[in-house]
């Protein structure tokens, strides 16, 4: 398969680790974590279609708006890289964690290890559908700037936003650039809405899996996720920060991931002082 269709990068050397983006993320957001892990792992980062078009020089694909297409894209990339999923440790954030969980439970893809960040349990499906409905109304009625403001409020911890007063303006500005085409964000939104409509797949995790949630995650609180993780035979860790704790403290997130990947994650909660 031709690797030319993929916007990806490989950093470091060692056992392969694949990072799967959240819905409005770009692969560069993983780079502080990837660089911290590069001495021990080969880290693979990539963008889905409709993501980061301003950096990729691409054009929007309105038809790429189903979670099944995203799952297939992950498998196509691994095939193009000549990697068997059973040899890959895969880490997803939010929408990305949902894709990896679905690949494993719906499509029977076994990875070497899964780290699923910011996932939500079945009992929060209704909340997430309502959450998405409000976000859709915000985007369609009030526009991209207001939408980005809501992302900031819900996805980052309020403490971090208070400590970083310029973060809100930076994210609004970045969204204006990332989604200037006007089509890509709508396709991405439809994909995440469809992912929530189909719900959380049933079944036990067969491969080594650890769920990780920020202690201040307003979208998927860690109390619910810890119980869910136990019910599906997975491990659980909480970490300081909100839903996107990887952006708040990448050094801490990298330390946790290193410990999980090397089977040293004995701590239940990772604090910012680590």
C-alpha angles and dihedrals in degrees: 000000000000113000089201092087092062129079101212145134136205122213129187132347136270134062110002120257120187121202117203117203130236113243098269096030131109124214092246088070088071095052099095088054094041092051090051091053098040095095090065107023142038102238119203119200127181145165126232120226110284091029123112096351090161090064098033095049090227135134130242120270107205091185093063095085109115126091090227089063090054092050090051090049091057091052092046091053093050090049091050089051090049091240124144111218088228088066095047131088105211126198123189133185122215106309088017092056089051090054093051092047090050093048089054100042102029101033100029096236109160117206126191089244137348127210109187115192124193095000119154130225126238094260091063095053093099092049092050093050090053090044090055092047091056091046091051091052090049093051094046097041105033104023139231099310093057090044091054089049090056090049089055093049096049104032102045128056114256091232091058092047089050091051091047106045093172094055095088094053090045094053093046090051092047093051090051088057099039094049102030090125090071094219107069097064091052092052090048090049092052090052095054091044090053090048090056093045092059090050133207114326117240127235140069124290108255099190127058104285135178123187116208126192133175113250088233096043104144093185098052113011114213094234091068093040094053091056092046093049091054091049092056096043097255134129124247136210131177124206137191112272142044134288091302097042089149089072095042097053113004092170091058091044090051091051091052093047092048090053093047094047091049094042093247099114098122096143117090096204127030114213127203091248093066 
